[in-house]
Amino acid sequence: MKKERYQKKKGILLISKADAKKERDFELDYLLSLSLNQRISMVEARSKELKSLLAKNGHRKTSAIIKRK
């Protein structure tokens, strides 16, 4: 049986072929290594980033629902 080559070095995943399972496992290992407060702050930072990108590209508010009479 061939041993697949992949390494985890300093937060970088190095694999010879694209492998979704190894990528997913790597991401989960990283997220599990963080504390709850670190994960929450990452989510908040990403949310702020997305909000600013939406505002920058002209999507400031959600569209309003107008009732017909």
URTA-V109607 format. One record per residue. N is the residue number from 1. RES is the residue in three letters. OMEGA is omega as a letter, one per 40 degrees, with the letter a starting at -180 (none if undefined). D_LAST is the distance of its C-alpha to the last C-alpha in Angstrom with 1 decimal. Layout:
<<N & RES & OMEGA & D_LAST> <N & RES & OMEGA & D_LAST>>
This chain:
<<1 & MET & a & 71.6> <2 & LYS & i & 70.4> <3 & LYS & a & 69.2> <4 & GLU & a & 66.0> <5 & ARG & i & 66.2> <6 & TYR & a & 63.6> <7 & GLN & i & 63.9> <8 & LYS & i & 62.0> <9 & LYS & i & 63.2> <10 & LYS & i & 61.8> <11 & GLY & i & 58.2> <12 & ILE & i & 58.4> <13 & LEU & i & 58.3> <14 & LEU & i & 60.8> <15 & ILE & a & 60.8> <16 & SER & i & 62.5> <17 & LYS & i & 59.7> <18 & ALA & a & 56.0> <19 & ASP & a & 55.5> <20 & ALA & a & 52.1> <21 & LYS & i & 53.7> <22 & LYS & i & 56.0> <23 & GLU & i & 53.3> <24 & ARG & i & 51.1> <25 & ASP & i & 54.2> <26 & PHE & i & 55.0> <27 & GLU & i & 51.6> <28 & LEU & i & 51.7> <29 & ASP & i & 55.2> <30 & TYR & a & 54.0> <31 & LEU & i & 51.0> <32 & LEU & i & 53.2> <33 & SER & a & 55.7> <34 & LEU & i & 53.2> <35 & SER & a & 52.6> <36 & LEU & i & 49.3> <37 & ASN & i & 48.8> <38 & GLN & i & 49.6> <39 & ARG & i & 47.0> <40 & ILE & i & 44.3> <41 & SER & i & 45.2> <42 & MET & i & 45.1> <43 & VAL & i & 41.5> <44 & GLU & i & 40.4> <45 & ALA & i & 42.1> <46 & ARG & i & 40.5> <47 & SER & i & 37.1> <48 & LYS & i & 37.7> <49 & GLU & i & 39.0> <50 & LEU & i & 36.0> <51 & LYS & i & 33.6> <52 & SER & i & 35.7> <53 & LEU & i & 35.8> <54 & LEU & i & 32.0> <55 & ALA & a & 31.8> <56 & LYS & a & 34.6> <57 & ASN & i & 32.9> <58 & GLY & i & 29.5> <59 & HIS & a & 27.6> <60 & ARG & a & 27.3> <61 & LYS & i & 24.1> <62 & THR & a & 22.0> <63 & SER & a & 18.8> <64 & ALA & i & 15.7> <65 & ILE & a & 12.9> <66 & ILE & i & 9.5> <67 & LYS & i & 6.5> <68 & ARG & i & 3.8> <69 & LYS & none & 0.0>>
